[in-house]
């Protein structure tokens, strides 16, 4: 499976993009639209954090009946609403993509769980989760889809570009640009040179935002860091970035509480 993603300034733009993706041959059940919700659209079930892979079936059984009402969304009845700490109220139209944030909803818990497990098997891009969260926090809409092969994926990417999507790479760079001045000031105050060590510092910062590492102290996270960042994890620059990424994540949770 190939994952394609586009970020839009409005829900309306995202809905049009979903229709265009379907026209390229991507089935509706492999397309998800994530968009900010009003609090009154939240389902009854409240959640805490994005879950780790493997939680799909258990979580689906818990939230299966918690459907949000989101008239006009283009993916039929597969709609769930929930609260994401640090982001706010979210509507997910399409179950597979809801698994990206660790949540899901369907007519039955089994359906939700199966969809989330399918999404995990298809390779949901957890490394980019913080980029989606940032877009949603800013009131934007995220559309993602799974294409059978590269040819279909190329058509899908073209459709998203024609619909006016910002690419995930561009969104990731813009996210960092928005943080860079503050991080440069902080690192310089600690005696570091961000201009010289930016790539390593940023890797550490982003590592702290991976759902498998969030809230894990550096020492606790070492086995995973050693595996995923073998060429960087021992660096003091990487560690400094990791600790700053944790601070950033905590500050967002404090700012946006249910």
N, C-alpha and C positions, 0 to 999 in steps of 0.2 A: 504494500500500500504506500502511496505517496500522499503526504500531508500538504495541503495548500491553505494559506491564511491571508486574509485581508482585513484591514482596520478602516472603519468608516466614521465619519463625523456625526452621522445620525442613524437612528433605527430605520427610517424610511429608505436610506441609501443601502443599508445592509439587506433589507427585505428584497429590494430590486436585484441585488447581487445574487441572492439565493436563487431567484428565478432564472437568472442568467447561467448560474452554475448547473442547474437542472438541464438547461437547454444544451449544455456541452456533453451530457450523458452521465453525469454523476447522480446516482440515485438519491432521492430525498432523505432516506434514512442514514445517509452518510454525510449529511450537511448539518451543521449546527450554527445557530445564531445566538450569541451572548450579548445581552444588552442591559443597561441599568434599569431598575424597576423602582416604582414608588413603594413606600413601606406597606401601604395597604394591599399591595399585590403579593406580599410574602406568603408562602405556605406556612402552615402551623408549626412545622418542625423547624427548630433552630439548630444551627450547626456551629462548630468551633473552628476547625482548621481544614485545609485541603488534606485529604487522606492520602496515604501512600498506596502504590499499586498493590493489588491483591485484596483490597477492601470492598471491591465492587458488589459482590453478592450480599455480604452482610449489610452493607449500607443500603442497598436497594430494598432489602426487606424492611428496613426501618422507615424509609421515606416514600415507599411506594404509593401511598394514598395522598401524598402532599402535593397536589397539583395547584399551580397558580393559574389565575385567569388572565389571559393576555390576548384579548381579541385582536385579530388582524395579523398576528404572526404567521409566517407562511409554511410552517412545518406540521400542521395538523394538531393532533391531540398530545403529541409528545412534548409537553411543556412543563417545566418545573421552575419554581421560584424559591430562593433561599437567600440567606445573608452571608456574605463573605467578609470575615474580619479584615479590616484594613482597606476594604473596597466599598462595601455597602450592599444594598439590596440588588439582586441580580435575577433576571429571567433567562433561562436556557431553553431555547426552542430546538429540540433535537437531542436525544439522550446521549449519544456517543461523546459529543463535545462537552456535555455537562460533567462527564467523568474527569475531564481535564482539571476542573476545580474540585474534584473529589466528591461531587454531589450528583444526584439524579432523581428523577421522578417519572412515574408511569402509571398506567391503570392498575398494574400490579407490581409488587416488590420484585417478583422474579424477572419481569420484563426490564425493570430498571437495572437490576444487577447484571443480567446478561448483556445489556447494552454497554454498561461500563466495562465489563470484562472484555468485550469485543474491542472497545476503544483502546484499552490498555494493550491488547494484543496487536492492534494496528500501529502502535507506536505513537501514542499521544505525546506531543513535544513538551514534556515537563520542564526542560531546560529553559523554555521561553515563557513559562507561566507568569513570571513577574511583568513581562511586557504586556500580556493580555490584561493583567490586573491593573496596570497603570492606565491603559486605554479606558477600561471600564470605570475606573476611579474618576477619570476626566470627562465622563459622560458619553464616551464613544461606544461604538458597536463593533464586535469582533465576529467575523464569519470564518469558519474553518470547515474543511471538507477532506474526505479521503478518496483519492482516485485509484483506480485499479492498476494503472501503469503510468509510465512517464508521459506517454502520448496524451492520455486523458488529462493528466496533471498540467501539461503545458497549455491545453485548451482552457482548463479551469483558471490557471494563472492569468491567461490573456483576458478571460471574462472578468476577473476581479479588477485587473488594471483598467479595462474599458469602463468599469463601473465606478472608477475613481478611488480605488482602494490605496491606502498606504501599505507598503510591504512591511513584513515583520522586521526585516533588517533595518529599514528606515526608521521604524518606530523604536527599535532598540537603540539606535544611535541618538535619536532625539531625546529619549529618556535619559541617556547618559549625559548628553550635553546640558540638560537641565540640572544635573547634579554636580557637574564637574567643578565649577567654581568653588562651591562649598567644600568639596573633597580636596581640592588643591590647597585651599586655605588651611584645612585641618591637617593635612599631611605635611605641609610646609611647617606648620607650628610644631610638629613632632620631629622636625629635622629631616624630613624626606623631600624628594624632588619628584613630583608627579609627572612633569614633562619627560623625565628620564625613565620612570618606572610605571607609567600608566597602564600598560597592558597587563602586567603582573598584578598590580593593585586592583584593577577592574575585575580580573578573573577571580580574585578572592572575594570581592564585593558581591559579584553575581553568584558565586558558589553558595554564599550564605542565604540566598533567596531560593535555592532549589528546594522543592517540597520535601525531598528526602533528607535535607540537612537543616531546615529551619528550626530555630530554637535549640539546636545542639551546640553546646560549648565546643570550642576548637578541639580540646583534648578528646572529648567524646566522639567528635566527628572524624577523628584522624583515620580510622580504617577506611571510611568511604573516601575521604580526601586523598588518601594514599593511592587508592584504586583509580579515581577519576582524574586526579591532578598530580600524577606521579612526578612530573618535571617541575612542579611549582610549590607543592604544599609545605615544604620545609622552609621556604623563603619568608623572612620577616615582613617583606612587602606584601606578599600574599596573605599572610596572617593578619596584618593590619587592615587590609581591605576586607577580609572576612569579618573581622570584628565590627568594622564600620557598616558592613552590610546588615549585620544583626541589629545594630543600633537603628538603622534606617527602617528595617522591618518593624521593630518595636514601636518606633515613633508613629508609623502609619496606623498600627493597631490602636494606639492611644487616641489618635485623632478621629478615627472612624470606628465608633462603637455602636452596637445595636441599641 
